[in-house]
């Protein structure tokens, strides 16, 4: 079982969600169930994610205003 943890600077700004295989979800400041409202650098709907074959696939949404970084490099 895989989980995604989001954490902001305050102890109250934290959640943990179980990732279901092949189920897509949107992560963002106003995303339903996957919201990180404390992060000012993430768009309301920023990325679509999917747990598949033991890895997390992440795709930046066209509506996202800010980039996505992986290991310090901007990626799509």
CORKAZI-V875393 format. One record per backbone hydrogen bond with DSSP energy under -1.0 kcal/mol. CO is the residue of the C=O (numbers start at 1). NH is the residue of the N-H. E is the energy in kcal/mol with one decimal. If there is no record, write none. Layout:
co->CO nh->NH e->E
co->CO nh->NH e->E
This chain:
co->2 nh->19 e->-2.8
co->4 nh->17 e->-2.5
co->6 nh->15 e->-2.1
co->10 nh->13 e->-1.5
co->12 nh->14 e->-1.2
co->13 nh->8 e->-3.6
co->15 nh->6 e->-2.2
co->17 nh->4 e->-2.8
co->20 nh->23 e->-1.8
co->25 nh->49 e->-3.3
co->27 nh->46 e->-1.9
co->27 nh->47 e->-1.9
co->28 nh->36 e->-2.1
co->34 nh->28 e->-1.3
co->36 nh->39 e->-1.8
co->39 nh->42 e->-1.1
co->43 nh->29 e->-2.3
co->44 nh->30 e->-1.7
co->46 nh->61 e->-2.6
co->47 nh->27 e->-2.7
co->48 nh->59 e->-2.6
co->49 nh->25 e->-2.1
co->50 nh->57 e->-3.1
co->51 nh->22 e->-3.5
co->52 nh->55 e->-1.4
co->55 nh->52 e->-2.9
co->57 nh->50 e->-1.9
co->59 nh->48 e->-2.8
co->61 nh->64 e->-1.7
co->68 nh->75 e->-2.9
co->70 nh->73 e->-1.8
co->73 nh->70 e->-2.7
co->76 nh->60 e->-1.4
